[in-house]
């Protein structure tokens, strides 16, 4: 698989992740706490997709790493909100969140690895 295929695959995974987050948000209990958590999940859970696009258009290697870190930060936050929604629970079938939590974990791992690789390149460029 070439770099373009991997980039496309990650872009598609992030798009699908955002779609799934939107669906969860629409099903969170309409209570004071549900609305608060849903709003937070909506913000953090849809952010990695456009931020990844920003990373692809980064102005420098450092900017690229910075934008990847933003994606990672938002994915970690999203995973926490999903776990909270599941634990309370704030949705009718919390067990259905297991797969989405698993996908967030995989995406987190991908971004951690990508950041490590990109940082090595930045450090190599400076040397």
C-alpha positions in Angstrom: 0.0 0.0 0.0 1.5 3.4 -1.0 1.4 6.5 1.2 -1.5 7.9 -0.8 -3.6 4.8 -0.1 -2.9 5.0 3.6 -3.6 8.7 3.8 -6.9 8.1 2.0 -7.8 5.2 4.3 -7.1 7.3 7.4 -9.1 10.1 5.9 -12.0 7.8 5.3 -11.8 6.3 8.8 -11.8 9.7 10.3 -14.8 10.7 8.2 -16.7 7.5 9.2 -15.7 8.1 12.9 -17.2 11.6 12.7 -20.4 10.2 11.2 -20.6 7.7 14.0 -20.0 10.4 16.6 -22.9 12.4 15.1 -25.2 9.4 15.4 -24.2 8.9 19.0 -24.8 12.6 19.8 -28.3 12.4 18.4 -29.1 9.5 20.7 -27.8 10.8 24.0 -30.4 11.4 26.6 -32.1 14.8 26.4 -31.2 15.8 30.0 -29.1 18.6 31.4 -26.1 16.3 31.7 -26.8 14.5 28.4 -26.9 17.8 26.5 -23.6 18.9 28.1 -21.8 15.7 27.4 -23.3 15.4 23.9 -22.0 18.9 23.1 -18.5 18.1 24.3 -18.5 14.8 22.3 -19.8 16.6 19.2 -16.9 19.1 19.4 -14.1 16.7 20.2 -15.4 13.8 18.1 -15.8 15.6 14.9 -12.6 17.7 15.2 -10.0 15.0 14.1 -11.4 14.8 10.6 -10.9 18.5 9.6 -7.7 18.8 11.7 -6.3 15.9 9.7 -7.1 17.8 6.6 -5.2 20.8 8.1 -2.2 18.5 8.8 -2.1 17.5 5.2 -1.9 21.1 4.2 0.7 22.0 6.9 3.1 24.8 6.1 6.1 23.0 7.7 7.1 19.8 9.3 6.7 21.3 12.7 3.2 22.6 11.8 2.4 19.0 10.5 3.4 17.5 13.9 1.4 20.2 15.8 -1.7 19.5 13.8 -1.3 15.7 14.3 -1.0 16.4 18.0 -4.3 18.3 17.9 -6.0 15.3 16.3 -4.5 13.0 19.0 -5.7 15.3 21.8 -9.2 15.4 20.4 -9.3 11.6 19.9 -8.3 11.0 23.5 -10.9 13.4 24.8 -13.5 11.8 22.6 -12.7 8.4 24.0 -13.2 9.7 27.5 -16.6 11.2 26.7 -17.6 7.9 25.0 -16.7 6.0 28.1 -18.6 8.4 30.3 -21.7 8.1 28.1 -21.4 4.3 28.3 -20.8 4.2 32.1 -23.7 6.5 33.1 -25.3 5.3 30.7 -26.6 8.3 28.6 -27.8 6.1 25.7 -30.3 3.3 25.5 -27.8 0.6 24.4 -24.4 1.5 25.9 -22.9 -1.8 24.7 -23.1 -0.5 21.2 -20.4 2.0 22.0 -17.8 -0.7 22.5 -16.9 -0.8 18.8 -16.6 3.0 18.5 -14.4 3.1 21.6 -12.3 0.4 20.0 -12.0 2.5 16.8 -11.0 5.5 18.8 -8.3 3.4 20.4 -7.0 2.3 17.0 -7.0 5.9 15.7 -5.1 7.0 18.8 -2.5 4.4 18.1 -2.2 5.5 14.5 -1.7 9.1 15.5 0.8 8.3 18.2 2.8 6.3 15.7 2.5 9.0 13.0 3.7 11.7 15.4 6.7 9.6 16.4 7.6 9.2 12.8 7.1 12.8 11.9 9.1 14.0 14.9 12.0 11.9 13.8 11.9 13.5 10.4 11.8 17.0 12.0 14.7 16.2 14.2 16.6 14.7 11.2 15.9 17.9 9.3 17.5 20.0 12.0 20.6 17.8 12.4 
